[in-house]
């Protein structure tokens, strides 16, 4: 996974990013694509729970990331489950099984 995904102002050469974690209320939806940074309300949650950043990747990396996400024991799978467990009260129907869709 690319640790250098920027969540700041977009440049013309920047690639769109996609959030691959579980749905967090109406703030972050699984597979939401952002051209530029996520909205401020999403950035607030990311600041409170930095592990969410691990679920944001460039769109071009989605197929590889999704495959790893669905593989038990991979770092991506472990991060997804960590976020899911930490934010259980805020998760909105976002399970690892839904990632298969």
NORWOLIN-V241442 format. One record per run of one state. SS is the DSSP state (a for helix, b for strand, c for the rest). FROM is the first residue (numbers start at 1). TO is the last residue. If there is no record, write none. Layout:
# NORWOLIN-V241442
[[SS FROM TO] [SS FROM TO]]
This chain:
# NORWOLIN-V241442
[[c 1 16] [b 17 19] [c 20 23] [b 24 24] [c 25 27] [b 28 28] [c 29 31] [b 32 34] [c 35 39] [a 40 48] [c 49 49] [a 50 55] [b 56 58] [a 59 69] [c 70 74] [a 75 86] [c 87 90] [b 91 91] [c 92 95] [a 96 100] [c 101 101]]
